[in-house]
C-alpha cells in the first residue's frame, strides 16, 4: 500500500478513535448555576446582586464568562470587569447565552475551550436570534425555546472542533473548516456527523424532546419525532444564516426552508403571514439577517429596555 495512503488512513482512524474516546468518557453535568441564572435573568426586573453572587459561586466559570464576553462582544469603552457590568451592557439574553456557551464547552479541554467557544458563538448566536424571529412570525408558542434551540443546535460540532484542533496542533494539517455542516464529509472524516453527536449530547444533558429534535433534525426536520415545527424553524434559520439563500431562490426553497413555507401555506392558505411575504420579497430574508447581525454587534441597544436592581 502506498505510504501516503496508509498515513491518511491511519490519521483518519486516529480521528475516529479520539472522537470515540471523548464520547465514551461522558459529559460533565452542566453547572447548577446555569439553571439558577436562567430563572434570575428571565425575571422582569433582574437582580444584579443575586446574579453576581450565583456566577461568583463558580469562580472558574465566572472568569471564562468575562473573558469570553470581552472576546466576542467587545466594548468600545474598555474591557468589562464585573458580572453586573456585563449583564447591563450586553443584556440578560446575551449574557445568558454566554453562560450557556461557557458551560457546554467545559469538556473541550483547557487548552482549546476558549478558542472553541469563541468560534462557536457567532453562528450559534445569529441562528438563535433568527430562530426567535421566525418563531414569532410562524406563531410558534414558545419563542424563548426557539432562541435556545438555535443557540444549541450545533453542539455536536464541539467534539469535532476539539479533535480537528488537536490534529492541527499535532502537525497533521487537518482542514478546520471545509467539513463544517457537511454531514457526508463529517462522517467520512470522523465516522459520525454533528447531528448524531448532538443527539447523544442532548440526551446526556437531558434536554427536552423539542430541543432534541432541533439538535438532531435541523438538517432534516421531516424526521423530527416530537416537535417538527422547532426543527423547521432552526433549520430554516441556519439555511439563511449560512448564506445559502439568495432572492432568486425565494420561490424555490429546499430542505427546512421549504418545509417551513409549506407550514405557512397549510396554516394560512392564501392569507400568508408577513414572514412568507418577506421571504418572497426582493431583499428576502438576507436583509433581516443583516439587521440581526448588526444588533448582535450592539447588544446594549437590545438591553436598554430591561430593568435592573442592584
C-alpha positions in Angstrom: 0.0 0.0 0.0 1.2 3.5 -0.8 2.8 5.1 2.2 0.8 8.4 1.8 -2.5 6.5 1.5 -1.6 4.4 4.6 -0.7 7.5 6.5 -4.1 9.1 5.6 -5.9 6.0 6.7 -4.0 5.9 10.0 -4.8 9.6 10.6 -8.5 9.1 9.8 -8.6 6.1 12.2 -6.9 8.2 14.9 -9.5 10.9 14.4 -12.3 8.4 14.8 -10.6 6.8 17.8 -10.1 10.1 19.5 -13.7 11.1 18.9 -14.9 7.8 20.3 -12.7 8.3 23.4 -14.2 11.8 24.0 -17.8 10.5 23.7 -17.2 7.3 25.8 -15.7 9.4 28.6 -19.1 11.0 29.1 -20.0 14.7 29.6 -19.7 16.6 32.8 -23.0 17.7 34.3 -24.0 21.3 33.5 -23.2 23.6 36.5 -26.3 24.1 38.7 -25.7 27.9 38.4 -26.8 27.7 34.8 -30.3 26.8 35.8 -30.4 29.4 38.7 -29.2 32.1 36.3 -31.9 31.2 33.7 -34.5 32.0 36.3 -32.8 35.2 37.5 -32.1 36.6 34.1 -35.7 35.8 32.9 -37.2 37.9 35.6 -39.0 41.2 34.7 -36.5 43.0 37.0 -33.1 41.5 37.0 -31.5 41.4 40.5 -27.8 42.1 39.6 -26.6 41.3 43.1 -28.1 37.8 43.0 -26.8 37.2 39.5 -23.3 38.2 40.5 -23.4 36.0 43.6 -24.5 33.0 41.6 -21.9 33.4 38.9 -19.1 34.1 41.5 -20.0 30.8 43.2 -18.3 29.2 40.2 -15.0 31.1 40.1 -13.6 29.4 37.0 -16.8 29.7 35.1 -17.0 33.4 36.1 -13.5 34.1 34.7 -14.4 32.3 31.5 -17.7 34.2 31.1 -16.0 37.6 31.5 -13.1 36.6 29.2 -15.5 35.3 26.5 -17.7 38.4 26.8 -14.7 40.6 26.1 -13.7 38.5 23.2 -17.0 38.0 21.3 -18.8 41.2 22.3 -16.0 43.8 22.7 -17.0 47.1 24.4 -15.7 50.3 23.0 -15.2 51.8 26.4 -12.9 49.1 27.6 -13.0 45.5 28.9 -15.9 44.5 31.1 -14.6 43.9 34.6 -17.6 42.6 36.5 -20.6 40.3 36.1 -23.2 43.1 36.8 -21.5 45.4 34.2 -21.7 42.6 31.6 -25.4 41.9 32.3 -26.3 45.6 32.0 -24.1 46.2 28.9 -24.9 43.2 26.9 -28.4 42.4 28.2 -29.8 39.4 30.1 -30.4 37.4 26.9 -26.9 37.6 25.5 -25.3 37.2 29.0 -27.4 34.0 29.5 -26.3 32.8 26.1 -22.6 33.4 27.0 -23.1 31.5 30.3 -24.5 28.5 28.4 -21.8 28.5 25.8 -19.1 28.6 28.5 -20.9 25.7 30.4 -21.3 23.4 27.4 -17.7 23.9 26.2 -16.1 23.0 29.5 -15.4 19.4 28.4 -13.4 20.5 25.4 -10.2 20.8 27.4 -8.4 23.8 29.0 -6.1 24.3 26.0 -8.8 24.9 23.4 -12.1 25.6 25.1 -11.9 29.4 25.0 -10.9 29.3 21.3 -13.6 26.8 20.5 -16.3 28.8 22.5 -15.3 32.0 20.6 -15.5 30.1 17.2 -18.8 28.5 18.2 -20.5 31.7 19.4 -21.1 33.9 16.2 -23.1 31.4 14.1 -24.9 30.0 17.1 -26.0 33.4 18.4 -27.1 34.6 15.0 -29.1 31.4 14.3 -30.7 31.8 17.8 -31.8 35.3 17.1 -33.2 34.4 13.6 -34.9 31.4 15.1 -36.6 33.6 17.7 -37.8 35.9 14.9 -39.1 33.1 12.8 -40.9 31.6 15.8 -42.7 34.9 16.3 -43.7 35.0 12.6 -44.7 31.4 12.4 -46.7 31.5 15.6 -44.6 29.0 17.5 -45.9 29.3 21.1 -42.5 29.4 22.9 -40.2 32.0 21.4 -37.6 31.5 24.2 -37.3 27.8 23.3 -36.7 28.7 19.7 -33.9 31.0 20.8 -32.4 28.3 23.0 -32.7 25.7 20.2 -31.0 28.0 17.7 -28.2 28.6 20.2 -27.6 24.9 20.9 -28.4 23.3 17.5 -24.8 22.7 16.6 -23.5 21.4 19.9 -22.4 18.2 18.0 -19.7 20.3 16.4 -17.9 20.8 19.6 -16.2 17.4 19.9 -15.4 17.6 16.2 -13.8 21.0 16.6 -11.8 19.7 19.5 -10.5 16.7 17.5 -9.7 18.9 14.5 -7.8 21.4 16.6 -5.8 18.7 18.3 -4.8 17.2 14.9 -3.9 20.6 13.6 -1.6 21.3 16.5 -0.1 17.8 16.2 1.0 18.8 12.7 -1.4 16.7 10.7 -2.6 19.7 8.7 -6.2 18.7 9.1 -8.6 21.3 7.5 -10.5 23.1 10.2 -13.5 24.4 8.2 -14.5 22.5 4.9 -16.2 19.7 6.8 -18.4 22.0 8.9 -22.1 21.4 8.3 -21.3 18.9 5.5 -22.8 15.7 7.0 -21.2 13.5 4.4 -17.7 14.9 4.9 -18.1 14.8 8.7 -19.0 11.1 8.6 -16.0 10.5 6.2 -13.5 12.4 8.4 -14.8 11.4 11.9 -17.1 8.4 11.5 -20.1 10.4 12.8 -21.8 13.7 11.9 -22.6 16.6 14.3 -26.3 15.7 14.3 -25.7 12.2 15.6 -23.2 13.5 18.1 -25.5 16.3 19.1 -28.3 13.8 19.8 -26.0 11.9 22.2 -25.0 15.1 23.9 -28.6 16.4 24.2 -29.7 13.1 25.8 -26.7 13.1 28.2 -27.7 16.6 29.4 -31.4 15.6 29.5 -32.6 18.2 27.0 -36.3 18.4 26.3 -37.8 16.4 23.4 -38.2 19.7 21.5 -34.6 20.6 21.9 -33.5 17.1 21.0 -35.5 17.4 17.7 -33.8 20.7 16.9 -30.3 19.4 17.6 -30.7 16.1 15.8 -33.0 17.0 12.9 -32.4 20.7 11.9 -30.9 19.4 8.6 -34.0 17.2 8.0 -37.0 18.4 10.1 -39.3 15.8 8.5 -37.6 13.2 10.6 -38.4 15.0 13.9 -40.3 12.9 16.4 -41.9 15.3 18.8 -41.6 18.8 17.6 -41.1 19.2 13.8 -42.0 22.9 14.0 -39.0 23.8 16.1 -36.7 21.7 13.9 -38.1 23.5 10.8 -37.6 26.9 12.5 -33.9 26.2 13.4 -33.3 24.5 10.1 -34.6 27.5 8.1 -32.7 30.0 10.3 -29.5 28.1 9.7 -30.2 27.9 6.0 -30.4 31.7 5.7 -27.6 32.5 8.2 -25.2 30.2 6.3 -25.5 32.4 3.2 -27.0 29.7 1.0 -30.1 31.8 0.3 -30.5 34.5 -2.4 -33.5 36.4 -3.6 -33.6 34.3 -6.8 -34.3 31.2 -4.7 -37.2 32.8 -2.8 -39.8 30.6 -4.6 -37.7 27.5 -4.7 -37.0 26.7 -1.1 -35.2 23.5 -0.3 -34.9 21.4 2.8 -36.1 23.1 6.1 -37.0 26.3 4.4 -39.4 24.6 2.0 -41.0 22.7 4.9 -41.5 26.0 6.8 -43.0 27.6 3.7 -45.4 24.6 3.4 -46.4 25.0 7.0 -47.3 28.7 6.4 -49.4 27.8 3.4 -51.1 24.9 5.2 -51.9 27.1 8.2 -52.9 30.3 6.4 -53.9 29.4 2.8 -53.8 32.5 0.6 -53.6 34.7 3.7 -49.9 34.3 4.3 -48.3 35.9 7.4 -45.7 38.6 6.9 -42.7 36.2 7.1 -43.7 34.4 4.0 -44.2 37.6 2.0 -40.9 38.9 3.4 -39.1 35.7 2.2 -40.5 36.2 -1.2 -39.6 39.9 -1.4 -36.8 41.4 -3.4 -34.4 41.7 -0.5 -35.6 38.5 1.1 -34.6 37.2 4.4 -31.0 38.3 3.9 -32.0 41.8 5.0 -33.3 40.5 8.3 -30.2 38.5 8.8 -28.1 41.7 8.2 -30.2 43.6 10.7 -29.8 40.9 13.3 -26.1 40.7 12.7 -25.9 44.4 13.3 -28.0 44.0 16.5 -25.7 41.2 17.8 -22.7 43.6 17.5 -24.6 46.2 19.6 -26.3 44.1 22.3 -26.6 47.1 24.6 -29.4 48.5 22.4 -31.5 45.4 23.0 -30.8 45.6 26.7 -31.8 49.2 27.0 -35.5 48.4 27.8 -34.6 45.9 30.6 -35.0 46.9 34.2 -32.3 46.1 36.7 -32.0 46.1 40.5 -28.6 46.3 42.4 
